[in-house]
């Protein structure tokens, strides 16, 4: 265990030392009180921003961190990545009011061990702090259900503009950029901009890769021309 704060000498050596990070002071206080009241846990501090969180972590060396996504001066996911890099044994439980695929990926990549709803129960948070493994990434069922529901309602062209959808369809038909520009009545420069945006959104390096990726994801269906 790392060095403690003042008065920690009376604590049992196996106590779980928790740092709470949330930009809302009322929420941070509520979680801090819950942690302090939990047998075998101790709240070593509460921070409301990334800089304060990193400074407190350096001073108190917590075993676990409750991390909000949106902080006063930055991003909780980036703070999580920094903490995990600096203290490989630390466990970070991330709280969020909303989840999408990008947030899910970022939290996992940052090394968080659990993702919980911000309006969830304190009992579930305490359990996550105790049981979440640094070797895994647990996502609360409520967040997973919301993620599935949002995906189903977004439709097959989620994330693409109407014009990007048209460009994608024409690329799939074998048209080059100049032909697409003529077909849509837009400039070559504008068309190239749409293609560049498509490549980025589909994580593709070439136009062919973008078409193949879109076909695999069910975004487009190529019809044979007679």
C-alpha positions in Angstrom: 0.0 0.0 0.0 1.1 3.5 -0.7 1.7 6.1 2.0 -1.4 7.5 3.6 -2.9 10.8 4.6 -2.7 12.2 8.2 -4.3 9.9 10.7 -4.1 6.8 8.5 -1.8 5.0 10.9 -4.8 3.8 12.9 -6.4 2.1 9.8 -6.0 -1.6 9.2 -3.4 -2.3 6.5 -5.9 -4.0 4.2 -8.2 -1.1 4.0 -9.3 0.0 0.4 -8.2 3.5 -0.1 -10.5 5.4 -2.4 -10.1 8.8 -4.2 -13.4 10.4 -5.4 -13.3 12.7 -8.5 -16.4 14.5 -9.5 -17.0 18.1 -10.7 -20.2 18.4 -8.6 -19.3 18.9 -5.0 -22.6 17.6 -3.7 -22.1 14.3 -5.6 -18.4 14.1 -4.6 -19.4 14.6 -0.9 -22.2 12.0 -1.1 -19.8 9.4 -2.5 -17.1 10.3 -0.1 -19.4 9.9 2.9 -20.6 6.5 1.5 -17.0 5.3 1.0 -16.0 6.4 4.5 -19.0 4.7 6.1 -18.3 1.4 4.2 -16.4 -1.3 6.3 -12.9 -1.8 5.0 -12.8 1.4 2.9 -11.5 4.8 3.5 -11.9 8.0 1.4 -8.5 9.6 1.0 -9.8 12.7 -0.7 -12.2 14.3 -3.1 -11.2 16.2 -6.3 -13.3 18.2 -8.7 -10.9 18.6 -11.6 -8.1 16.7 -13.4 -5.2 18.6 -12.0 -6.5 18.3 -8.4 -7.2 14.6 -9.0 -3.6 13.9 -10.2 -2.1 15.9 -7.3 -4.2 14.1 -4.7 -3.4 10.7 -6.2 0.3 11.5 -6.0 -0.1 12.5 -2.4 -2.4 9.7 -1.2 -1.6 6.8 -3.5 -5.2 5.4 -3.5 -6.0 1.8 -4.4 -9.1 2.8 -6.3 -10.6 5.9 -7.9 -14.2 6.9 -8.6 -13.9 9.0 -11.7 -16.5 11.3 -13.4 -16.2 11.7 -17.1 -16.7 15.5 -17.3 -14.6 17.5 -14.9 -14.1 21.2 -14.2 -10.9 21.5 -16.1 -10.7 18.5 -18.4 -11.7 15.0 -19.3 -12.0 12.2 -16.8 -11.1 9.5 -19.3 -7.8 11.2 -20.0 -7.2 11.5 -16.3 -7.9 7.8 -16.0 -5.3 7.0 -18.6 -2.7 9.1 -16.8 -3.5 7.5 -13.4 -3.3 3.9 -14.8 0.0 4.8 -16.5 1.5 6.3 -13.4 0.1 3.7 -10.9 -0.3 0.3 -12.7 -2.1 -1.3 -9.8 -4.8 1.3 -9.4 -8.4 0.5 -10.2 -10.6 3.2 -11.7 -14.4 3.0 -11.8 -15.8 5.6 -14.2 -19.2 7.2 -13.8 -21.2 8.5 -16.7 -24.6 9.9 -17.3 -24.5 8.9 -21.0 -22.6 6.3 -22.9 -21.9 5.8 -26.6 -19.5 3.5 -28.5 -16.8 6.1 -28.5 -16.9 6.6 -24.7 -17.0 2.9 -24.2 -13.9 2.4 -26.4 -12.0 5.3 -24.7 -12.8 4.1 -21.2 -11.6 0.6 -22.0 -8.5 1.9 -23.8 -7.7 4.2 -20.8 -7.6 1.2 -18.5 -10.8 1.7 -16.5 -11.9 -1.4 -14.8 -15.7 -0.6 -14.7 -18.2 1.8 -16.2 -21.3 2.6 -14.1 -24.3 5.0 -14.5 -23.9 8.2 -12.6 -27.4 7.9 -11.2 -26.9 4.3 -10.1 -27.0 3.1 -6.5 -24.2 3.6 -4.0 -24.4 -0.1 -3.1 -23.5 -1.0 -6.7 -20.6 1.5 -6.7 -19.2 0.1 -3.5 -19.4 -3.4 -4.9 -17.7 -2.3 -8.1 -14.9 -0.7 -6.0 -14.4 -4.0 -4.2 -14.7 -6.5 -7.0 -13.7 -4.8 -10.3 -10.6 -6.3 -11.7 -7.7 -4.5 -13.2 -7.5 -7.3 -15.7 -11.1 -6.7 -17.0 -13.6 -4.1 -18.0 -17.1 -4.3 -16.5 -20.0 -2.3 -17.9 -23.2 -1.9 -16.0 -26.2 -3.6 -17.7 -28.2 -0.3 -17.7 -25.5 1.3 -19.8 -25.3 -1.6 -22.2 -29.1 -1.6 -22.7 -29.0 2.1 -23.5 -26.1 1.6 -25.9 -28.0 -1.2 -27.8 -31.2 0.9 -27.9 -29.4 4.0 -29.3 -27.6 1.9 -31.9 -30.9 0.4 -33.1 -32.6 3.8 -33.4 -29.8 5.4 -35.2 -30.3 3.5 -38.4 -27.8 2.1 -40.9 -26.3 5.5 -41.8 -25.6 6.7 -38.3 -22.9 9.4 -38.2 -23.1 10.1 -42.0 -24.7 13.2 -43.4 -27.2 12.9 -46.2 -24.7 14.1 -48.8 -22.0 11.6 -47.5 -24.6 8.8 -47.9 -25.1 9.8 -51.5 -21.3 9.9 -52.1 -20.9 6.5 -50.5 -23.6 5.0 -52.7 -22.0 6.4 -55.8 -18.5 5.2 -54.8 -20.0 1.7 -54.4 -21.4 1.9 -57.9 -17.8 2.4 -59.2 -17.9 6.1 -59.9 -14.8 8.2 -59.4 -14.7 11.5 -57.6 -15.1 13.6 -60.8 -18.1 11.5 -61.9 -19.6 11.8 -58.5 -19.2 15.6 -58.5 -20.9 15.8 -61.9 -23.7 13.4 -60.8 -24.5 15.4 -57.7 -23.9 18.8 -59.3 -21.3 19.9 -56.7 -17.7 20.9 -57.1 -14.7 18.5 -57.2 -13.3 20.1 -54.1 -16.5 19.7 -52.2 -16.8 16.0 -53.3 -13.2 15.3 -52.2 -14.1 16.8 -48.8 -17.1 14.4 -48.5 -14.9 11.5 -49.4 -12.2 12.5 -46.9 -15.0 12.7 -44.2 -16.3 9.3 -45.2 -12.8 7.7 -44.9 -12.4 9.2 -41.4 -15.8 8.1 -40.2 -15.4 4.5 -41.6 -11.8 4.3 -40.4 -10.7 3.5 -43.9 -7.6 4.5 -45.8 -8.8 4.2 -49.4 -12.1 4.6 -51.2 -12.3 0.9 -51.9 -11.7 0.1 -48.2 -14.5 2.5 -47.3 -16.9 0.8 -49.6 -15.9 -2.7 -48.3 -16.3 -1.5 -44.7 -19.7 0.0 -45.4 -20.8 -3.2 -47.1 -19.7 -5.3 -44.2 -21.5 -3.1 -41.8 -24.7 -3.3 -43.9 -24.6 0.4 -44.7 -24.8 -0.1 -48.4 -25.8 -2.9 -50.8 -24.3 -3.0 -54.2 -26.6 -3.9 -57.1 -25.3 -5.5 -60.2 -25.9 -3.3 -63.3 -27.1 -5.0 -66.5 
